[in-house]
Amino acid sequence: MVAEIEKQTESLCRKYSTPPMAWLHRASCSEDDDERSAGRSFARASTSADLSHVRHACRTLASYRVLLPYVADREKLLRSLRDRNGDETTARRLLRAFVSSALYLSADPARAASRMLRAMAYDHGDVGWGWEEANDSGVESGDEDGDRPEERVTELRTSRCLYVALFSAEREPDLATATCCAVDGVPWFPATTLETHGVRVSRPSALSEGGHACVLRVERGRR
């Protein structure tokens, strides 16, 4: 079974690792993208980060296909893949404890949270994602209780995602929820981040959920 996963992984990698990864342009750029700018971006050679994420996506897809015939409950298999990709309970608790400690020690928790999300964006490849950032826009929105507005500190937005594009090309789009969506960005922050640190970190839109863009947002809110 392991040998078959490796065989399928290598086959998928040969299919999807060839620069300039034109399949990604076709699969995930929205109609609103600037075609000229997008063309220049995809004409560049893929970075090592892009190729690393391609391999990770291919291995996840291969594991899913090899294991699915032996698993009666598909949801259990997806949960198992999420755990394997970093959403395992103990790992998640350790990560959230680290993040909470970093926010506690920071003079400005909202800025610290923004830096963490930027680090995630920089880890993603230049071709596989096209993160754009808006800072200190002054845009405000009501909080959950409607008592006081929240100030947006940072918003990261992209209209393409390597994982969504690759899995969609292989007709398994929801596998993205078992990879980057399950472990990157918002899942790092404990549910008590707003009450404890006065910071709300949210993902109001996701490509893997049918949105036109992935949006990660950091806001200052009421504790």
PyMOL commands that place a pseudoatom at each C-alpha (Angstrom):
pseudoatom trace, name=CA, resn=MET, resi=1, chain=A, elem=C, hetatm=0, pos=[0.000, 0.000, 0.000]
pseudoatom trace, name=CA, resn=VAL, resi=2, chain=A, elem=C, hetatm=0, pos=[2.846, 2.391, 0.863]
pseudoatom trace, name=CA, resn=ALA, resi=3, chain=A, elem=C, hetatm=0, pos=[4.580, 1.508, -2.389]
pseudoatom trace, name=CA, resn=GLU, resi=4, chain=A, elem=C, hetatm=0, pos=[1.397, 2.263, -4.343]
pseudoatom trace, name=CA, resn=ILE, resi=5, chain=A, elem=C, hetatm=0, pos=[1.034, 5.650, -2.623]
pseudoatom trace, name=CA, resn=GLU, resi=6, chain=A, elem=C, hetatm=0, pos=[4.625, 6.496, -3.563]
pseudoatom trace, name=CA, resn=LYS, resi=7, chain=A, elem=C, hetatm=0, pos=[4.083, 5.321, -7.153]
pseudoatom trace, name=CA, resn=GLN, resi=8, chain=A, elem=C, hetatm=0, pos=[0.966, 7.460, -7.584]
pseudoatom trace, name=CA, resn=THR, resi=9, chain=A, elem=C, hetatm=0, pos=[2.647, 10.424, -5.874]
pseudoatom trace, name=CA, resn=GLU, resi=10, chain=A, elem=C, hetatm=0, pos=[5.543, 10.353, -8.333]
pseudoatom trace, name=CA, resn=SER, resi=11, chain=A, elem=C, hetatm=0, pos=[3.172, 10.053, -11.280]
pseudoatom trace, name=CA, resn=LEU, resi=12, chain=A, elem=C, hetatm=0, pos=[1.151, 13.059, -10.120]
pseudoatom trace, name=CA, resn=CYS, resi=13, chain=A, elem=C, hetatm=0, pos=[4.314, 15.060, -9.415]
pseudoatom trace, name=CA, resn=ARG, resi=14, chain=A, elem=C, hetatm=0, pos=[5.542, 14.515, -12.965]
pseudoatom trace, name=CA, resn=LYS, resi=15, chain=A, elem=C, hetatm=0, pos=[2.194, 15.816, -14.197]
pseudoatom trace, name=CA, resn=TYR, resi=16, chain=A, elem=C, hetatm=0, pos=[2.004, 18.925, -12.031]
pseudoatom trace, name=CA, resn=SER, resi=17, chain=A, elem=C, hetatm=0, pos=[5.574, 19.977, -11.204]
pseudoatom trace, name=CA, resn=THR, resi=18, chain=A, elem=C, hetatm=0, pos=[6.646, 21.195, -14.649]
pseudoatom trace, name=CA, resn=PRO, resi=19, chain=A, elem=C, hetatm=0, pos=[7.206, 24.978, -14.779]
pseudoatom trace, name=CA, resn=PRO, resi=20, chain=A, elem=C, hetatm=0, pos=[5.598, 27.362, -15.580]
pseudoatom trace, name=CA, resn=MET, resi=21, chain=A, elem=C, hetatm=0, pos=[2.656, 25.428, -14.117]
pseudoatom trace, name=CA, resn=ALA, resi=22, chain=A, elem=C, hetatm=0, pos=[0.198, 26.675, -16.720]
pseudoatom trace, name=CA, resn=TRP, resi=23, chain=A, elem=C, hetatm=0, pos=[-2.404, 24.248, -15.357]
pseudoatom trace, name=CA, resn=LEU, resi=24, chain=A, elem=C, hetatm=0, pos=[-2.546, 26.392, -12.223]
pseudoatom trace, name=CA, resn=HIS, resi=25, chain=A, elem=C, hetatm=0, pos=[-3.251, 29.549, -14.246]
pseudoatom trace, name=CA, resn=ARG, resi=26, chain=A, elem=C, hetatm=0, pos=[-6.080, 27.875, -16.135]
pseudoatom trace, name=CA, resn=ALA, resi=27, chain=A, elem=C, hetatm=0, pos=[-7.574, 26.182, -13.087]
pseudoatom trace, name=CA, resn=SER, resi=28, chain=A, elem=C, hetatm=0, pos=[-7.604, 28.892, -10.465]
pseudoatom trace, name=CA, resn=CYS, resi=29, chain=A, elem=C, hetatm=0, pos=[-7.360, 32.434, -11.850]
pseudoatom trace, name=CA, resn=SER, resi=30, chain=A, elem=C, hetatm=0, pos=[-10.681, 34.239, -11.666]
pseudoatom trace, name=CA, resn=GLU, resi=31, chain=A, elem=C, hetatm=0, pos=[-12.139, 36.223, -14.542]
pseudoatom trace, name=CA, resn=ASP, resi=32, chain=A, elem=C, hetatm=0, pos=[-11.375, 39.402, -12.622]
pseudoatom trace, name=CA, resn=ASP, resi=33, chain=A, elem=C, hetatm=0, pos=[-7.607, 38.767, -12.659]
pseudoatom trace, name=CA, resn=ASP, resi=34, chain=A, elem=C, hetatm=0, pos=[-5.423, 41.015, -14.796]
pseudoatom trace, name=CA, resn=GLU, resi=35, chain=A, elem=C, hetatm=0, pos=[-4.531, 38.596, -17.598]
pseudoatom trace, name=CA, resn=ARG, resi=36, chain=A, elem=C, hetatm=0, pos=[-1.340, 40.402, -18.537]
pseudoatom trace, name=CA, resn=SER, resi=37, chain=A, elem=C, hetatm=0, pos=[-0.084, 40.433, -14.943]
pseudoatom trace, name=CA, resn=ALA, resi=38, chain=A, elem=C, hetatm=0, pos=[-1.116, 36.822, -14.414]
pseudoatom trace, name=CA, resn=GLY, resi=39, chain=A, elem=C, hetatm=0, pos=[0.689, 35.779, -17.569]
pseudoatom trace, name=CA, resn=ARG, resi=40, chain=A, elem=C, hetatm=0, pos=[3.932, 37.353, -16.411]
pseudoatom trace, name=CA, resn=SER, resi=41, chain=A, elem=C, hetatm=0, pos=[3.594, 35.684, -13.032]
pseudoatom trace, name=CA, resn=PHE, resi=42, chain=A, elem=C, hetatm=0, pos=[3.092, 32.197, -14.444]
pseudoatom trace, name=CA, resn=ALA, resi=43, chain=A, elem=C, hetatm=0, pos=[5.852, 32.628, -17.008]
pseudoatom trace, name=CA, resn=ARG, resi=44, chain=A, elem=C, hetatm=0, pos=[8.391, 32.667, -14.171]
pseudoatom trace, name=CA, resn=ALA, resi=45, chain=A, elem=C, hetatm=0, pos=[9.976, 29.434, -13.038]
pseudoatom trace, name=CA, resn=SER, resi=46, chain=A, elem=C, hetatm=0, pos=[8.245, 27.971, -10.014]
pseudoatom trace, name=CA, resn=THR, resi=47, chain=A, elem=C, hetatm=0, pos=[9.948, 28.457, -6.675]
pseudoatom trace, name=CA, resn=SER, resi=48, chain=A, elem=C, hetatm=0, pos=[11.090, 25.626, -4.428]
pseudoatom trace, name=CA, resn=ALA, resi=49, chain=A, elem=C, hetatm=0, pos=[8.146, 26.475, -2.138]
pseudoatom trace, name=CA, resn=ASP, resi=50, chain=A, elem=C, hetatm=0, pos=[5.692, 25.972, -5.021]
pseudoatom trace, name=CA, resn=LEU, resi=51, chain=A, elem=C, hetatm=0, pos=[7.191, 22.597, -5.885]
pseudoatom trace, name=CA, resn=SER, resi=52, chain=A, elem=C, hetatm=0, pos=[7.196, 21.532, -2.228]
pseudoatom trace, name=CA, resn=HIS, resi=53, chain=A, elem=C, hetatm=0, pos=[3.475, 22.279, -1.988]
pseudoatom trace, name=CA, resn=VAL, resi=54, chain=A, elem=C, hetatm=0, pos=[2.839, 20.435, -5.263]
pseudoatom trace, name=CA, resn=ARG, resi=55, chain=A, elem=C, hetatm=0, pos=[4.507, 17.332, -3.834]
pseudoatom trace, name=CA, resn=HIS, resi=56, chain=A, elem=C, hetatm=0, pos=[2.534, 17.614, -0.612]
pseudoatom trace, name=CA, resn=ALA, resi=57, chain=A, elem=C, hetatm=0, pos=[-0.744, 17.930, -2.534]
pseudoatom trace, name=CA, resn=CYS, resi=58, chain=A, elem=C, hetatm=0, pos=[0.160, 14.978, -4.771]
pseudoatom trace, name=CA, resn=ARG, resi=59, chain=A, elem=C, hetatm=0, pos=[1.025, 12.786, -1.793]
pseudoatom trace, name=CA, resn=THR, resi=60, chain=A, elem=C, hetatm=0, pos=[-2.263, 13.681, -0.080]
pseudoatom trace, name=CA, resn=LEU, resi=61, chain=A, elem=C, hetatm=0, pos=[-4.234, 12.889, -3.234]
pseudoatom trace, name=CA, resn=ALA, resi=62, chain=A, elem=C, hetatm=0, pos=[-2.382, 9.591, -3.739]
pseudoatom trace, name=CA, resn=SER, resi=63, chain=A, elem=C, hetatm=0, pos=[-2.966, 8.599, -0.112]
pseudoatom trace, name=CA, resn=TYR, resi=64, chain=A, elem=C, hetatm=0, pos=[-6.658, 9.402, -0.455]
pseudoatom trace, name=CA, resn=ARG, resi=65, chain=A, elem=C, hetatm=0, pos=[-7.079, 7.340, -3.622]
pseudoatom trace, name=CA, resn=VAL, resi=66, chain=A, elem=C, hetatm=0, pos=[-5.190, 4.320, -2.326]
pseudoatom trace, name=CA, resn=LEU, resi=67, chain=A, elem=C, hetatm=0, pos=[-6.930, 4.259, 1.061]
pseudoatom trace, name=CA, resn=LEU, resi=68, chain=A, elem=C, hetatm=0, pos=[-10.494, 5.112, -0.026]
pseudoatom trace, name=CA, resn=PRO, resi=69, chain=A, elem=C, hetatm=0, pos=[-11.438, 1.564, -1.183]
pseudoatom trace, name=CA, resn=TYR, resi=70, chain=A, elem=C, hetatm=0, pos=[-10.579, 0.268, 2.311]
pseudoatom trace, name=CA, resn=VAL, resi=71, chain=A, elem=C, hetatm=0, pos=[-12.514, 2.909, 4.274]
pseudoatom trace, name=CA, resn=ALA, resi=72, chain=A, elem=C, hetatm=0, pos=[-16.296, 2.762, 4.538]
pseudoatom trace, name=CA, resn=ASP, resi=73, chain=A, elem=C, hetatm=0, pos=[-16.684, 6.309, 5.858]
pseudoatom trace, name=CA, resn=ARG, resi=74, chain=A, elem=C, hetatm=0, pos=[-15.165, 8.948, 3.565]
pseudoatom trace, name=CA, resn=GLU, resi=75, chain=A, elem=C, hetatm=0, pos=[-15.452, 11.642, 6.253]
pseudoatom trace, name=CA, resn=LYS, resi=76, chain=A, elem=C, hetatm=0, pos=[-13.285, 9.570, 8.589]
pseudoatom trace, name=CA, resn=LEU, resi=77, chain=A, elem=C, hetatm=0, pos=[-10.645, 9.323, 5.879]
pseudoatom trace, name=CA, resn=LEU, resi=78, chain=A, elem=C, hetatm=0, pos=[-10.716, 13.107, 5.381]
pseudoatom trace, name=CA, resn=ARG, resi=79, chain=A, elem=C, hetatm=0, pos=[-10.370, 13.622, 9.144]
pseudoatom trace, name=CA, resn=SER, resi=80, chain=A, elem=C, hetatm=0, pos=[-7.428, 11.215, 9.169]
pseudoatom trace, name=CA, resn=LEU, resi=81, chain=A, elem=C, hetatm=0, pos=[-5.766, 13.170, 6.351]
pseudoatom trace, name=CA, resn=ARG, resi=82, chain=A, elem=C, hetatm=0, pos=[-6.313, 16.426, 8.266]
pseudoatom trace, name=CA, resn=ASP, resi=83, chain=A, elem=C, hetatm=0, pos=[-4.610, 14.887, 11.298]
pseudoatom trace, name=CA, resn=ARG, resi=84, chain=A, elem=C, hetatm=0, pos=[-1.728, 13.672, 9.148]
pseudoatom trace, name=CA, resn=ASN, resi=85, chain=A, elem=C, hetatm=0, pos=[-1.337, 17.142, 7.662]
pseudoatom trace, name=CA, resn=GLY, resi=86, chain=A, elem=C, hetatm=0, pos=[-1.011, 18.853, 11.045]
pseudoatom trace, name=CA, resn=ASP, resi=87, chain=A, elem=C, hetatm=0, pos=[-4.493, 19.079, 12.530]
pseudoatom trace, name=CA, resn=GLU, resi=88, chain=A, elem=C, hetatm=0, pos=[-3.867, 16.282, 15.045]
pseudoatom trace, name=CA, resn=THR, resi=89, chain=A, elem=C, hetatm=0, pos=[-5.228, 17.292, 18.475]
pseudoatom trace, name=CA, resn=THR, resi=90, chain=A, elem=C, hetatm=0, pos=[-1.949, 17.350, 20.403]
pseudoatom trace, name=CA, resn=ALA, resi=91, chain=A, elem=C, hetatm=0, pos=[-0.087, 19.203, 17.643]
pseudoatom trace, name=CA, resn=ARG, resi=92, chain=A, elem=C, hetatm=0, pos=[-2.909, 21.737, 17.369]
pseudoatom trace, name=CA, resn=ARG, resi=93, chain=A, elem=C, hetatm=0, pos=[-2.905, 22.344, 21.116]
pseudoatom trace, name=CA, resn=LEU, resi=94, chain=A, elem=C, hetatm=0, pos=[0.847, 22.877, 21.185]
pseudoatom trace, name=CA, resn=LEU, resi=95, chain=A, elem=C, hetatm=0, pos=[0.714, 25.283, 18.251]
pseudoatom trace, name=CA, resn=ARG, resi=96, chain=A, elem=C, hetatm=0, pos=[-2.145, 27.271, 19.767]
pseudoatom trace, name=CA, resn=ALA, resi=97, chain=A, elem=C, hetatm=0, pos=[-0.338, 27.431, 23.123]
pseudoatom trace, name=CA, resn=PHE, resi=98, chain=A, elem=C, hetatm=0, pos=[2.723, 28.828, 21.382]
pseudoatom trace, name=CA, resn=VAL, resi=99, chain=A, elem=C, hetatm=0, pos=[0.648, 31.382, 19.460]
pseudoatom trace, name=CA, resn=SER, resi=100, chain=A, elem=C, hetatm=0, pos=[-1.231, 32.424, 22.594]
pseudoatom trace, name=CA, resn=SER, resi=101, chain=A, elem=C, hetatm=0, pos=[2.062, 32.915, 24.476]
pseudoatom trace, name=CA, resn=ALA, resi=102, chain=A, elem=C, hetatm=0, pos=[3.462, 35.009, 21.621]
pseudoatom trace, name=CA, resn=LEU, resi=103, chain=A, elem=C, hetatm=0, pos=[0.371, 37.225, 21.637]
pseudoatom trace, name=CA, resn=TYR, resi=104, chain=A, elem=C, hetatm=0, pos=[0.514, 37.567, 25.420]
pseudoatom trace, name=CA, resn=LEU, resi=105, chain=A, elem=C, hetatm=0, pos=[4.159, 38.713, 25.304]
pseudoatom trace, name=CA, resn=SER, resi=106, chain=A, elem=C, hetatm=0, pos=[3.566, 41.135, 22.447]
pseudoatom trace, name=CA, resn=ALA, resi=107, chain=A, elem=C, hetatm=0, pos=[3.011, 44.855, 23.040]
pseudoatom trace, name=CA, resn=ASP, resi=108, chain=A, elem=C, hetatm=0, pos=[0.565, 44.814, 20.127]
pseudoatom trace, name=CA, resn=PRO, resi=109, chain=A, elem=C, hetatm=0, pos=[-1.143, 41.408, 19.732]
pseudoatom trace, name=CA, resn=ALA, resi=110, chain=A, elem=C, hetatm=0, pos=[-2.941, 42.476, 16.550]
pseudoatom trace, name=CA, resn=ARG, resi=111, chain=A, elem=C, hetatm=0, pos=[0.369, 43.322, 14.867]
pseudoatom trace, name=CA, resn=ALA, resi=112, chain=A, elem=C, hetatm=0, pos=[1.874, 40.062, 16.112]
pseudoatom trace, name=CA, resn=ALA, resi=113, chain=A, elem=C, hetatm=0, pos=[-1.047, 38.104, 14.629]
pseudoatom trace, name=CA, resn=SER, resi=114, chain=A, elem=C, hetatm=0, pos=[-0.586, 39.960, 11.337]
pseudoatom trace, name=CA, resn=ARG, resi=115, chain=A, elem=C, hetatm=0, pos=[3.094, 39.016, 11.224]
pseudoatom trace, name=CA, resn=MET, resi=116, chain=A, elem=C, hetatm=0, pos=[2.199, 35.361, 11.774]
pseudoatom trace, name=CA, resn=LEU, resi=117, chain=A, elem=C, hetatm=0, pos=[-0.217, 35.389, 8.836]
pseudoatom trace, name=CA, resn=ARG, resi=118, chain=A, elem=C, hetatm=0, pos=[2.344, 37.136, 6.632]
pseudoatom trace, name=CA, resn=ALA, resi=119, chain=A, elem=C, hetatm=0, pos=[4.884, 34.424, 7.500]
pseudoatom trace, name=CA, resn=MET, resi=120, chain=A, elem=C, hetatm=0, pos=[2.382, 31.832, 6.287]
pseudoatom trace, name=CA, resn=ALA, resi=121, chain=A, elem=C, hetatm=0, pos=[1.872, 33.766, 3.033]
pseudoatom trace, name=CA, resn=TYR, resi=122, chain=A, elem=C, hetatm=0, pos=[5.631, 34.016, 2.457]
pseudoatom trace, name=CA, resn=ASP, resi=123, chain=A, elem=C, hetatm=0, pos=[5.945, 30.247, 2.960]
pseudoatom trace, name=CA, resn=HIS, resi=124, chain=A, elem=C, hetatm=0, pos=[3.510, 29.734, 0.099]
pseudoatom trace, name=CA, resn=GLY, resi=125, chain=A, elem=C, hetatm=0, pos=[4.989, 29.835, -3.389]
pseudoatom trace, name=CA, resn=ASP, resi=126, chain=A, elem=C, hetatm=0, pos=[4.973, 32.909, -5.632]
pseudoatom trace, name=CA, resn=VAL, resi=127, chain=A, elem=C, hetatm=0, pos=[3.177, 31.055, -8.405]
pseudoatom trace, name=CA, resn=GLY, resi=128, chain=A, elem=C, hetatm=0, pos=[0.839, 28.870, -6.365]
pseudoatom trace, name=CA, resn=TRP, resi=129, chain=A, elem=C, hetatm=0, pos=[-0.675, 31.831, -4.552]
pseudoatom trace, name=CA, resn=GLY, resi=130, chain=A, elem=C, hetatm=0, pos=[-0.985, 35.537, -5.236]
pseudoatom trace, name=CA, resn=TRP, resi=131, chain=A, elem=C, hetatm=0, pos=[-1.445, 37.018, -1.788]
pseudoatom trace, name=CA, resn=GLU, resi=132, chain=A, elem=C, hetatm=0, pos=[-2.208, 40.721, -1.679]
pseudoatom trace, name=CA, resn=GLU, resi=133, chain=A, elem=C, hetatm=0, pos=[-2.218, 42.706, 1.542]
pseudoatom trace, name=CA, resn=ALA, resi=134, chain=A, elem=C, hetatm=0, pos=[-4.207, 45.683, 2.812]
pseudoatom trace, name=CA, resn=ASN, resi=135, chain=A, elem=C, hetatm=0, pos=[-3.097, 47.330, 6.058]
pseudoatom trace, name=CA, resn=ASP, resi=136, chain=A, elem=C, hetatm=0, pos=[-4.726, 49.738, 8.481]
pseudoatom trace, name=CA, resn=SER, resi=137, chain=A, elem=C, hetatm=0, pos=[-7.594, 50.458, 6.132]
pseudoatom trace, name=CA, resn=GLY, resi=138, chain=A, elem=C, hetatm=0, pos=[-9.703, 51.975, 8.868]
pseudoatom trace, name=CA, resn=VAL, resi=139, chain=A, elem=C, hetatm=0, pos=[-12.648, 49.918, 7.636]
pseudoatom trace, name=CA, resn=GLU, resi=140, chain=A, elem=C, hetatm=0, pos=[-14.858, 48.919, 10.526]
pseudoatom trace, name=CA, resn=SER, resi=141, chain=A, elem=C, hetatm=0, pos=[-17.490, 46.274, 10.955]
pseudoatom trace, name=CA, resn=GLY, resi=142, chain=A, elem=C, hetatm=0, pos=[-19.808, 45.468, 13.810]
pseudoatom trace, name=CA, resn=ASP, resi=143, chain=A, elem=C, hetatm=0, pos=[-18.735, 42.678, 16.149]
pseudoatom trace, name=CA, resn=GLU, resi=144, chain=A, elem=C, hetatm=0, pos=[-20.869, 39.656, 16.944]
pseudoatom trace, name=CA, resn=ASP, resi=145, chain=A, elem=C, hetatm=0, pos=[-22.749, 41.416, 19.734]
pseudoatom trace, name=CA, resn=GLY, resi=146, chain=A, elem=C, hetatm=0, pos=[-23.302, 44.552, 17.712]
pseudoatom trace, name=CA, resn=ASP, resi=147, chain=A, elem=C, hetatm=0, pos=[-21.985, 46.613, 20.635]
pseudoatom trace, name=CA, resn=ARG, resi=148, chain=A, elem=C, hetatm=0, pos=[-18.861, 48.067, 19.154]
pseudoatom trace, name=CA, resn=PRO, resi=149, chain=A, elem=C, hetatm=0, pos=[-17.140, 48.149, 15.768]
pseudoatom trace, name=CA, resn=GLU, resi=150, chain=A, elem=C, hetatm=0, pos=[-13.875, 46.359, 15.077]
pseudoatom trace, name=CA, resn=GLU, resi=151, chain=A, elem=C, hetatm=0, pos=[-10.858, 47.918, 13.355]
pseudoatom trace, name=CA, resn=ARG, resi=152, chain=A, elem=C, hetatm=0, pos=[-9.336, 45.920, 10.552]
pseudoatom trace, name=CA, resn=VAL, resi=153, chain=A, elem=C, hetatm=0, pos=[-5.558, 45.749, 10.970]
pseudoatom trace, name=CA, resn=THR, resi=154, chain=A, elem=C, hetatm=0, pos=[-4.547, 43.431, 8.132]
pseudoatom trace, name=CA, resn=GLU, resi=155, chain=A, elem=C, hetatm=0, pos=[-6.290, 41.578, 5.338]
pseudoatom trace, name=CA, resn=LEU, resi=156, chain=A, elem=C, hetatm=0, pos=[-4.593, 39.022, 3.098]
pseudoatom trace, name=CA, resn=ARG, resi=157, chain=A, elem=C, hetatm=0, pos=[-6.416, 38.028, -0.071]
pseudoatom trace, name=CA, resn=THR, resi=158, chain=A, elem=C, hetatm=0, pos=[-5.729, 35.695, -2.993]
pseudoatom trace, name=CA, resn=SER, resi=159, chain=A, elem=C, hetatm=0, pos=[-7.845, 34.506, -5.912]
pseudoatom trace, name=CA, resn=ARG, resi=160, chain=A, elem=C, hetatm=0, pos=[-5.768, 31.393, -6.565]
pseudoatom trace, name=CA, resn=CYS, resi=161, chain=A, elem=C, hetatm=0, pos=[-4.626, 28.448, -4.472]
pseudoatom trace, name=CA, resn=LEU, resi=162, chain=A, elem=C, hetatm=0, pos=[-2.343, 25.663, -5.619]
pseudoatom trace, name=CA, resn=TYR, resi=163, chain=A, elem=C, hetatm=0, pos=[-4.165, 23.041, -3.541]
pseudoatom trace, name=CA, resn=VAL, resi=164, chain=A, elem=C, hetatm=0, pos=[-7.648, 23.991, -4.735]
pseudoatom trace, name=CA, resn=ALA, resi=165, chain=A, elem=C, hetatm=0, pos=[-6.464, 24.124, -8.352]
pseudoatom trace, name=CA, resn=LEU, resi=166, chain=A, elem=C, hetatm=0, pos=[-4.683, 20.763, -8.281]
pseudoatom trace, name=CA, resn=PHE, resi=167, chain=A, elem=C, hetatm=0, pos=[-7.450, 18.923, -6.436]
pseudoatom trace, name=CA, resn=SER, resi=168, chain=A, elem=C, hetatm=0, pos=[-10.109, 20.492, -8.671]
pseudoatom trace, name=CA, resn=ALA, resi=169, chain=A, elem=C, hetatm=0, pos=[-8.183, 19.374, -11.747]
pseudoatom trace, name=CA, resn=GLU, resi=170, chain=A, elem=C, hetatm=0, pos=[-8.305, 15.836, -10.318]
pseudoatom trace, name=CA, resn=ARG, resi=171, chain=A, elem=C, hetatm=0, pos=[-12.030, 16.175, -9.443]
pseudoatom trace, name=CA, resn=GLU, resi=172, chain=A, elem=C, hetatm=0, pos=[-11.458, 16.040, -5.696]
pseudoatom trace, name=CA, resn=PRO, resi=173, chain=A, elem=C, hetatm=0, pos=[-11.837, 19.754, -4.767]
pseudoatom trace, name=CA, resn=ASP, resi=174, chain=A, elem=C, hetatm=0, pos=[-12.795, 19.209, -1.124]
pseudoatom trace, name=CA, resn=LEU, resi=175, chain=A, elem=C, hetatm=0, pos=[-9.389, 17.659, -0.381]
pseudoatom trace, name=CA, resn=ALA, resi=176, chain=A, elem=C, hetatm=0, pos=[-8.196, 21.248, 0.069]
pseudoatom trace, name=CA, resn=THR, resi=177, chain=A, elem=C, hetatm=0, pos=[-10.095, 21.284, 3.368]
pseudoatom trace, name=CA, resn=ALA, resi=178, chain=A, elem=C, hetatm=0, pos=[-7.836, 18.434, 4.529]
pseudoatom trace, name=CA, resn=THR, resi=179, chain=A, elem=C, hetatm=0, pos=[-4.613, 20.281, 3.694]
pseudoatom trace, name=CA, resn=CYS, resi=180, chain=A, elem=C, hetatm=0, pos=[-3.871, 24.021, 3.828]
pseudoatom trace, name=CA, resn=CYS, resi=181, chain=A, elem=C, hetatm=0, pos=[-7.361, 25.094, 4.956]
pseudoatom trace, name=CA, resn=ALA, resi=182, chain=A, elem=C, hetatm=0, pos=[-7.195, 22.728, 7.932]
pseudoatom trace, name=CA, resn=VAL, resi=183, chain=A, elem=C, hetatm=0, pos=[-3.855, 23.886, 9.293]
pseudoatom trace, name=CA, resn=ASP, resi=184, chain=A, elem=C, hetatm=0, pos=[-2.873, 27.326, 7.914]
pseudoatom trace, name=CA, resn=GLY, resi=185, chain=A, elem=C, hetatm=0, pos=[-3.746, 30.713, 9.339]
pseudoatom trace, name=CA, resn=VAL, resi=186, chain=A, elem=C, hetatm=0, pos=[-6.980, 30.832, 11.316]
pseudoatom trace, name=CA, resn=PRO, resi=187, chain=A, elem=C, hetatm=0, pos=[-6.617, 27.344, 12.930]
pseudoatom trace, name=CA, resn=TRP, resi=188, chain=A, elem=C, hetatm=0, pos=[-3.425, 28.554, 14.655]
pseudoatom trace, name=CA, resn=PHE, resi=189, chain=A, elem=C, hetatm=0, pos=[-5.372, 30.886, 16.927]
pseudoatom trace, name=CA, resn=PRO, resi=190, chain=A, elem=C, hetatm=0, pos=[-7.309, 29.668, 20.000]
pseudoatom trace, name=CA, resn=ALA, resi=191, chain=A, elem=C, hetatm=0, pos=[-11.047, 30.323, 20.155]
pseudoatom trace, name=CA, resn=THR, resi=192, chain=A, elem=C, hetatm=0, pos=[-10.394, 32.632, 23.126]
pseudoatom trace, name=CA, resn=THR, resi=193, chain=A, elem=C, hetatm=0, pos=[-8.071, 34.966, 21.182]
pseudoatom trace, name=CA, resn=LEU, resi=194, chain=A, elem=C, hetatm=0, pos=[-10.654, 37.770, 21.053]
pseudoatom trace, name=CA, resn=GLU, resi=195, chain=A, elem=C, hetatm=0, pos=[-11.528, 37.606, 24.754]
pseudoatom trace, name=CA, resn=THR, resi=196, chain=A, elem=C, hetatm=0, pos=[-7.932, 37.145, 25.921]
pseudoatom trace, name=CA, resn=HIS, resi=197, chain=A, elem=C, hetatm=0, pos=[-5.979, 39.379, 23.549]
pseudoatom trace, name=CA, resn=GLY, resi=198, chain=A, elem=C, hetatm=0, pos=[-8.546, 41.649, 21.906]
pseudoatom trace, name=CA, resn=VAL, resi=199, chain=A, elem=C, hetatm=0, pos=[-7.786, 40.242, 18.461]
pseudoatom trace, name=CA, resn=ARG, resi=200, chain=A, elem=C, hetatm=0, pos=[-10.107, 38.513, 16.014]
pseudoatom trace, name=CA, resn=VAL, resi=201, chain=A, elem=C, hetatm=0, pos=[-8.547, 36.355, 13.284]
pseudoatom trace, name=CA, resn=SER, resi=202, chain=A, elem=C, hetatm=0, pos=[-11.037, 35.129, 10.701]
pseudoatom trace, name=CA, resn=ARG, resi=203, chain=A, elem=C, hetatm=0, pos=[-11.397, 33.626, 7.246]
pseudoatom trace, name=CA, resn=PRO, resi=204, chain=A, elem=C, hetatm=0, pos=[-14.581, 35.248, 5.876]
pseudoatom trace, name=CA, resn=SER, resi=205, chain=A, elem=C, hetatm=0, pos=[-14.137, 33.640, 2.469]
pseudoatom trace, name=CA, resn=ALA, resi=206, chain=A, elem=C, hetatm=0, pos=[-12.359, 30.535, 1.144]
pseudoatom trace, name=CA, resn=LEU, resi=207, chain=A, elem=C, hetatm=0, pos=[-11.838, 29.194, -2.373]
pseudoatom trace, name=CA, resn=SER, resi=208, chain=A, elem=C, hetatm=0, pos=[-12.253, 25.655, -1.037]
pseudoatom trace, name=CA, resn=GLU, resi=209, chain=A, elem=C, hetatm=0, pos=[-15.768, 26.596, 0.118]
pseudoatom trace, name=CA, resn=GLY, resi=210, chain=A, elem=C, hetatm=0, pos=[-16.813, 28.097, -3.206]
pseudoatom trace, name=CA, resn=GLY, resi=211, chain=A, elem=C, hetatm=0, pos=[-15.726, 31.689, -2.534]
pseudoatom trace, name=CA, resn=HIS, resi=212, chain=A, elem=C, hetatm=0, pos=[-14.170, 33.918, -5.190]
pseudoatom trace, name=CA, resn=ALA, resi=213, chain=A, elem=C, hetatm=0, pos=[-11.101, 34.444, -2.995]
pseudoatom trace, name=CA, resn=CYS, resi=214, chain=A, elem=C, hetatm=0, pos=[-9.390, 33.286, 0.172]
pseudoatom trace, name=CA, resn=VAL, resi=215, chain=A, elem=C, hetatm=0, pos=[-9.475, 36.120, 2.684]
pseudoatom trace, name=CA, resn=LEU, resi=216, chain=A, elem=C, hetatm=0, pos=[-7.640, 36.139, 6.010]
pseudoatom trace, name=CA, resn=ARG, resi=217, chain=A, elem=C, hetatm=0, pos=[-8.407, 39.070, 8.297]
pseudoatom trace, name=CA, resn=VAL, resi=218, chain=A, elem=C, hetatm=0, pos=[-6.999, 40.428, 11.559]
pseudoatom trace, name=CA, resn=GLU, resi=219, chain=A, elem=C, hetatm=0, pos=[-9.153, 42.881, 13.503]
pseudoatom trace, name=CA, resn=ARG, resi=220, chain=A, elem=C, hetatm=0, pos=[-8.877, 44.635, 16.842]
pseudoatom trace, name=CA, resn=GLY, resi=221, chain=A, elem=C, hetatm=0, pos=[-11.989, 43.935, 18.854]
pseudoatom trace, name=CA, resn=ARG, resi=222, chain=A, elem=C, hetatm=0, pos=[-13.495, 44.311, 22.287]
pseudoatom trace, name=CA, resn=ARG, resi=223, chain=A, elem=C, hetatm=0, pos=[-12.183, 41.965, 24.982]
for i in range(1, 223): cmd.bond("trace and resi %d" % i, "trace and resi %d" % (i + 1))
show_as sticks, trace
zoom trace
